[in-house]
Amino acid sequence: MEKLRVLLFLAIAAVTLSGCSELRYSETMPEARDFHPKTIGILPVDVSKNEEARGVIDKIVADVLLRKKWFDKVVPGEEVRQRLTADETLRRGIDQYQSKLNLLNYSDPQLSQNIGETFGTAAILIVRVDYWLFTKDKGDDIAKVGLYMKLVDTSTGRLVWRAGHNIDKSYTLFKPTLPDVARDVAQQMLSNLPH
């Protein structure tokens, strides 16, 4: 009887924990099966109106990718941002690429190749902050962070993967920091990244 209880507890725990790692949205394209980049660049994160997240998310995403050790080279968003500040032509090219992607849902192959050649990367990761706030829900205090990511093959411009996820962390006494919640979101999302 005791063994049965232990087995039942382990089964319930496994089901509960497996649900924690599921993303709100994730789509892997068929091309991802044959896509195994050794280098990746992270475009500067689109923080929208969440200015407090500027630079913070860039660092978190780069750190999570570096810790996974899946890539021989990771070009962080901050490094890309510095290059954009110094190179007007490069900035216009990336702005044009992102405009086409956001407005037309078109990943321009020529522009993505240029980005890949400039940074020496086979893939680019595009990250957007959807939520970055403290709020209340049904009387509970909530720390909420949400991200949306896209992975692009720079050689073809093909979108290989996209995902969106958010974590609502309730608290009473100890208020979590939004960067800590963001790290949890990034880790869950990037664990699903094709590599």
C-alpha angles and dihedrals in degrees: 000000000000091000090052091053092049092049091047091049091049092049092051091046091050092051092046094048094045089057091056093065097050114111124229088236132002131162124181116192120224089247089067090076090073098031114100108155119190093197131047136180126201116216114220108281118258102231094175106193093343096098093164088067094056110121092359096081092042090058095044094050092047091047093050091049093047092050091053090060092209094129133056089214133025117185106202123221091245091059090049090049091053091051090049091053091053098040118054094184092053091047092052091048094052092043089052092047093050093045091055091046094049100038102032101022086234122137102205107221095206094050093045090051089052091051091048093049093046094054098028093240133140092202139030126206118210116199131189128186110227099172132019110157153100114243144152127251120185089338095311122120109236135192106204129191124169130180136185121202138187128191117206130192101228094204094061104015089235119151105236102178141002132182143169127200140160137187124212106198115191120207141177114180104006114051110210120224117247091232089057091051089045091054090055090050092048093047093051093046098044092049084070095048113121110242 
